[in-house]
Amino acid sequence: MSAHEQFAEDLALHALGTLQGDERARLEAHLDSCAACRQELADLRGDMALLAMSTAGPKPPQRSRQRLLNAIAKEPRVPATASGRVSRFNWWAALGWAAAVAMLMVVVQLRRENYFLRESVTNLGALTSQQTLELANAQRVVDTLTAPEAQTVTLAASKNPQPQGKAFYLKNRSGLVFVANNLPALPADKIYELWLIPPTGAPIAAGLFKPDAKGNATIVNPPGLPPGVEAKTFAVTLEPASGPHDAPRGTGVMQGGA
C-alpha cells in the first residue's frame, strides 16, 4: 500500500475537520513532506466548498473504518531440565519436583496471559473512545448540513472574482459548517475571521481561517460557540494575524443574513 492510499481516508476526514488525536498529528507530519497529499487535501476542500455552494444540504459520505487488534503475544515455555545421580535415583522425588515445576510454569504463563489481556482491553478501550469521538464529530457535521431546522446563510462580496461563502448553522447544537471560495490570498500579517452576529448583543467570533492556493477555506464546528444563539447575520472580516479577537475591527470581506 502506498503512502497516498494509506492516508486517503484521513485526508477526507481532515477536510471535514473531524480527524483528531494521533491520526491527525501523523497526517499533518506527512503533509509537511508530501506535495501530492497536500494537493489532494486542497482538492477535497475545494470539492466540499463547491458542493456546499450548489445545494443546501449535502451529505458527506459515510465512513467505515475497521481496525484489527494484534493477537495477544505468547512466549514459549522453557522446558525444565533436572539432573541427579545415576545410582539410587529417587523417581518419586523427581516426579514431585517435576509436578511442582510444571505448576510453577503454568502459574507464570497464566500471569503473563492475564497481563497481556489487560493491556489489550486498555488499548481497545482507548481505541473505542477515539472512534466514538470521531463518529460524534462526523455526526455533528451531517446534522448541521442536513437538519430541516438548520439555518443556511449565503455570504457574498462585490469584488471580482466574487468571494462567496455559505454557513450552515444549527443553533440548538452549536453546529456550524462554513465553506468559502474565490478568497483573495492573505498578506503575511493578516487572517480571515468569521463572525456570528445575533439580533442583539455583540458579534461572536466563530473561527479564524486561511484559504488554500485556490482560494477555498472551511471551518467546521469551531469551539466556543454558545448554544441556542440566534444568528441574524454571518460576516467575514480581514483581521491582524494575532487573533482571535473579541470584536471585528478589520476590513469587511463579505456578509449575509438568513
Secondary structure, 3 states (H helix, E strand, C coil): CCHHHHCHHHHHHHHHCCCCHHHHHHHHHHHHHCHHHHHHHHHHHHHHHHHHHHCCCCCCCCCCCCCCCCCCCCCCCCCCCCCCCCCCCCHHHHHHHHHHHHHHHHHHHHHHHHHHHHHHHHHHHHHHHHHHHHHHHHHHHHHHHHCCCCEEEEEECCCCCCCEEEEEEEHHHCEEEEEEECCCCCCCCEEEEEEEECCCCCCEEEEEECCCCCCCEEEECCCCCCCCCCCCEEEEEEEECCCCCCCCCCEEEEEEEC
